[in-house]
Amino acid sequence: MSSTTFSLRRPVATDGHALNQLIERCPPLDTNSVYCNLLQCSHFSATSIAADNLQGELVGFISGYRPPERPDTLFVWQVAVDSSMRGQGLGIAMLMGLLERTAAEGVRWLETTISPGNSASEALFAKAFRQLDVTASTEVLFSRANHFNGQHDDEVLYRAGPFALPVKLDTQETA
């Protein structure tokens, strides 16, 4: 998918360092090691999507994977949108572009976790669920008390589907 201000593509390993820097600029996202980001951009490129601005800088990224026991599911791990790109529809464009690509490979369910109070993520996924015409079930997947020793908010699992993308989006995603 392309717009006048960004283009979408599959990530490559050389995006790893730029991804690490992007995530650092996007609180409240948890930062990962550069090595983890390199893996997201290489081993998980089929289930991730990158966005560049007109200058070719990485300004958006969604990392995801297909759980081995549920290959019909895309689990979205992280969504990062640079502050310079917020309010331009980048988040939903990336998510729908990634879903279109993975739906062609049999993905029919969408999952993510969102910490309560992360209104940007809540709004993004609510919009995606409306576009997909599905509702999400929710449950606490990882609790603050049991999994984070009180140091991190709960992570609430959102699961929605099955879905079928109703129309082919106007995409211009590159390799």
N, C-alpha and C positions, 0 to 999 in steps of 0.2 A: 504494500500500500504506500502511496506517496501523497504528499501534500506540498503546499508551497513552502513549508518551513521545515519539513523533515522527510527522511526516507527510512524505510524499514528493510531489514535484511537478517539473514542468519548470522550469528556471531562467529568469530574465529578466535583462535588462541591468542593472537596478538591484541585482542580487546581486553584481556584479563586485567592488566594494570589500570587501564582507563575505567573499567568497571569498578575496580576497587575504589578509585577516586570518586566516581559518581556516587557510589553507595555512601561514602563518607560525607558527601554533601547533602544527603537525603535523610535527615533524622525523621522519624524515629527508627529507621531501618537498622538492624543489627549488622555490623560489619563482619566480614569473613576474612580469612587470610587471602593474600594474593594467589596462593596456590589453589585455594578453593575456587576463586573467581576464574582462574585459568581453566580449571576442569569444567566449570559452568559454560565457558565459551568454547570448549573443544568437545569433551565427552558428552555434554548435554546440549549441543548446538541444535539438534533436531527438535528439541522441546523448549528452546529459548528463542528470544527475538531481541534484536538490537535496533536502536534508532539513532540516526545521525542528523545533525543540523546541516544547514547549507554549507558550512565550513568544514564538514566532514568530522566534527567532534561528536563523540558518544554522549548523547543527552537523554537516552532512555534505554531501559533494559527490563525484560521479564525473564526470570529463570524459572524453569519448571522441569518436571520429569514425569514419566509414566511408572507408577508403582508396579513392580514385577507381578504382584498378585492381582492387579487390576489394570491390565494393559488398555482397557477402554476408557481410562481416566487420565486426565491431565491434572497434575497437582502443581499449582503455581506457588513457588517458594518465595519469590520476592518480586516486587514491582518498584522500579526506581525511575523517577522522572525529575530531571534537573529543574531547579526553580525557574530558569529562563524559559522553560517550555510548558509550565503549568497553565491550565486554562485554555489550551489549544487543541484539546482532544487527543493528545498523544497517548495517554494511558489506555483509553478504550480502543484506539486504533491498533496499538500493539497487541492488546489482549484478543481482539477479534481476528486480527491477522494471524496470530499464533493458533487460535482455535480453528480457523479455516484450514491452515496447513496440517494440523494434527488430526482434524476430522477426516481428512482424506486418507488417513492411515487407521481409521477406526475409533478415534476418540469420540465418546458420546457423553461423558461425564466431566464436570469441572469441579475441582476441589481447591481450597486454599485455607490457610488459617489467618485470622485477623485478631489482633489484640483489641479488647474493648476500648473504645475511645479513639481508635485510628479512623477518623471520619473520612479521610481521603480514600483509604482502601475500602471502607464500607460503601461509600458512594460509587466507586469504580465497579465493584462487583455487583451492587444492586442494579446498576445500569446494564451491565453485561447480562445478568439474569433476565432483565426485562427484554433485552434484544433477542435473547435465546428463547424467550417465552417459557421459562422454567422457574420454579421456586426452589429455594435452598432449604435444606434441613441444617440445623446447627447443633453442636454439642461441644463442650469443652474437651479438647484433645489433650492438651498439656496444661495442668493447673499450676498456678503460682506457688501454691503450698507444696504440692507433691513432686513437681518437676523442676522448679526454679529456685527452691529454697527461699521463696519470698522476694527474689531479686529481679523478677521479670513478670510482667502481667500475664494473665492466662492467655493461651492461644486457643481461640475458638475455631473449630472446623466448620467450614461451609461446604456443603456437597449439593450439587445441582445437576439435574439431568433426568433422563436421557434427553439430548437435544439433537436437532438436525439444523445445520445452518440453512436458513430459508432462502437466501439468495447469495450468489457469488459476489463478494465484495469487490470493489474496484481496487485491485491490488497491483502493485508494481514492485513487490518484494524481490530483491536480487538474491542469487544463490544463497 
